[in-house]
Amino acid sequence: MRELFQIGYLGEGKRPIVAFEVKPLPGESSEMVIAGSKRTLLEAWSQL
């Protein structure tokens, strides 16, 4: 994400789309994978 800011894709006043695809492994619940992915995204965002 830091690189997306550095190249100008993300920034103040911009509303581009960034997508992440996640998929549960056998035995994992979709809800847990989504929750973990959201936590990771929020943590990465907070470090910018």
PEGI-V820490 format. One record per pair of residues at least 6 apart in sequence whose ideal C-beta (glycine too) atoms are under 6 Angstrom apart, sorted by the first residue. I is the first residue (numbers start at 1). GAP is how many residues later the second one is. D is the distance in Angstrom with one decimal. If there is no record, write none. Layout:
# PEGI-V820490
i:gap:d
I:GAP:D
I:GAP:D
This chain:
# PEGI-V820490
i:gap:d
1:43:5.4
4:6:4.5
9:7:5.7
22:11:5.4
22:15:4.7
24:6:5.3
24:9:4.5
